[in-house]
C-alpha cells in the first residue's frame, strides 16, 4: 500500500542501513517514517515499537539493552541503545522515548550536524538526506557523544574477547601448548637461577 507515494508497511526491523525513525501522524494515528539508505517507508507502528521489536529480533529486550547502557555508562535518561552491536546498530533518542515527538537516530549514519534557529538542529545523513530536529544543538551533540562512548566501549570489549578466544584456540593445538610449556619451563628455570 502507498500513502502519498511512500511505501506503507505493517512492521519493520532495523538493519545497519536504517538511518532514522521519525514519528509520523497519519489518519489521526502515530506511525513512523523510516529513513533507510535507499528510501523511506511509513510503518504502522510507533518509533518506540520498532526499536523494541528490533531488539527482540536480535535476541534482546529493550529493557535489557537499557540496563546494559546503564551498567556500562551509568546513563538512564534518554539512553542510547545498542540494538545489535555486532552489526553496529546503535541508536539514540532525541527526547524521552515515550515522547510523541521523539526521533531515533542511527549513530553510524550521522555525517554532519549544525545548529539551526529556535533551538533546532540540522542533521546530515550518509545518503545526503538532511533532517531538521526539534532538539537543541547542545542536546543533540551530547546524545551523539554518549552513543559514541557506548559504541566504543562495546566494540573494545568484543575485540578483547575475540583476541582472548583466538589465543585460547591457538593454545588448544598440541604443538602450541608444547611450545608454551617449554617457554614457561625455561622462564621458570631462568628465574630460579637469578634467585641463587
C-alpha positions in Angstrom: 0.0 0.0 0.0 1.2 3.6 -0.7 0.4 6.7 1.2 1.3 9.9 -0.7 3.8 8.0 -2.9 5.5 6.3 0.1 5.5 2.6 0.8 3.5 1.7 3.8 4.3 -1.5 5.7 2.8 -3.1 8.8 6.0 -3.8 10.7 9.7 -3.2 10.3 13.0 -4.5 11.7 16.0 -2.1 11.9 19.2 -3.0 10.0 22.5 -1.4 9.6 21.0 0.6 6.7 18.4 2.2 8.8 19.3 5.9 9.3 16.5 7.4 11.3 13.0 6.7 12.7 10.7 9.7 13.0 7.1 10.0 14.3 4.6 10.4 11.5 1.0 11.3 12.1 -1.4 9.8 9.6 -5.2 9.5 9.8 -5.1 10.5 13.4 -2.6 7.7 14.4 1.0 7.8 15.3 3.0 5.8 12.8 6.7 6.0 11.9 8.6 7.4 9.0 11.7 5.3 8.5 14.6 6.7 6.5 16.9 4.0 5.0 19.9 4.4 2.8 17.8 3.5 -0.3 14.4 5.1 0.5 11.7 5.9 3.0 8.9 3.9 4.4 5.8 4.6 6.5 5.5 1.9 9.2 2.2 1.4 11.0 4.0 1.3 14.4 5.3 3.9 16.8 9.0 4.5 16.7 9.5 3.0 20.1 7.6 -0.1 19.0 10.1 -0.5 16.1 13.1 -0.1 18.4 11.6 -2.7 20.8 10.7 -5.2 18.1 14.2 -4.8 16.6 15.8 -5.5 19.9 13.7 -8.7 20.2 14.6 -9.7 16.7 18.3 -9.6 17.5 17.8 -11.6 20.7 17.4 -9.0 23.5 14.8 -6.8 25.1 14.7 -3.1 25.0 14.7 -3.2 28.8 17.8 -5.3 28.8 19.5 -3.0 26.4 18.7 0.0 28.6 20.0 -1.9 31.6 23.2 -2.7 29.6 23.7 1.0 28.8 23.2 1.9 32.5 25.7 -0.7 33.6 28.3 0.5 31.0 27.8 4.3 31.1 25.6 4.9 34.1 23.0 6.6 31.8 19.3 6.2 32.4 17.7 9.3 30.8 17.4 9.3 27.0 19.8 6.3 27.0 21.4 5.2 23.7 20.5 1.7 22.7 22.8 -1.0 21.3 20.1 -2.7 19.2 22.7 -5.1 17.6 26.3 -4.3 18.4 27.8 -6.9 16.0 26.2 -5.1 13.1 26.9 -1.7 14.6 23.2 -0.8 15.1 23.4 1.9 17.7 20.6 4.4 18.0 19.8 7.3 20.3 16.6 9.2 21.1 16.3 13.0 20.7 13.8 13.2 23.6 12.3 10.9 26.1 11.4 7.6 24.2 7.8 7.9 25.4 7.5 11.5 24.0 5.4 11.6 20.8 8.0 13.8 19.1 11.0 11.5 19.9 13.2 10.7 16.9 15.6 7.8 16.8 18.9 8.4 15.0 21.4 5.8 13.9 24.8 6.8 15.2 26.7 5.4 12.2 24.8 7.4 9.6 25.3 10.9 11.0 28.0 12.7 8.9 27.4 16.3 9.9 25.2 18.4 12.2 24.7 22.1 12.8 22.6 24.4 14.9 19.6 25.9 13.4 17.2 28.7 14.5 15.0 28.4 17.5 16.8 25.6 19.4 16.8 23.2 16.5 19.5 21.1 14.9 20.0 20.1 11.3 21.4 16.6 10.8 23.0 15.4 7.5 22.9 11.7 6.9 25.1 9.5 4.8 22.7 9.4 1.8 22.8 13.2 1.6 19.4 13.4 3.3 19.1 16.2 5.9 16.5 16.4 8.7 15.7 19.2 11.0 15.2 18.1 14.6 13.3 19.9 17.3 16.2 19.5 19.7 18.9 21.9 20.7 22.4 21.6 19.2 23.9 21.0 22.6 21.5 18.2 23.5 22.0 16.6 20.1 25.8 16.6 20.5 25.5 15.2 24.0 23.4 12.3 22.7 25.7 11.7 19.8 28.8 11.6 22.1 27.1 9.3 24.6 26.2 6.9 21.8 29.8 7.1 20.6 31.0 6.2 24.1 28.7 3.2 24.3 29.7 2.1 20.8 33.4 2.4 21.5 33.2 0.6 24.9 31.2 -2.3 23.5 33.5 -2.6 20.4 36.6 -2.7 22.6 35.1 -5.4 24.8 34.1 -7.5 21.8 37.6 -7.2 20.3 39.2 -8.1 23.6 37.0 -11.1 23.9 37.8 -12.1 20.3 41.6 -11.8 20.9 41.3 -13.9 24.1 39.3 -16.6 22.2 41.9 -16.7 19.4 44.6 -17.1 22.0 42.8 -19.9 23.7 42.1 -21.5 20.4 45.7 -21.5 19.5 46.6 -22.9 22.9 44.3 -25.9 22.2 46.7 -27.0 19.4 49.2 -29.6 20.9 52.2 -28.1 19.2 51.4 -24.6 20.5 50.8 -25.9 24.0 54.1 -27.7 24.0 55.9 -24.6 22.9 54.2 -22.6 25.7 55.1 -25.3 28.3 58.8 -25.2 27.1 59.0 -21.5 27.2 57.3 -21.3 30.6 59.7 -24.0 32.0 62.7 -22.1 30.5 61.5 -18.9 32.0 60.9 -20.5 35.4 64.4 -22.0 35.3 66.0 -18.7 34.5 64.0 -17.1 37.3 65.3 -19.7 39.8 68.9 -19.2 38.5 68.6 -15.5 39.1 67.3 -16.1 42.6 70.5 -18.0 43.5 
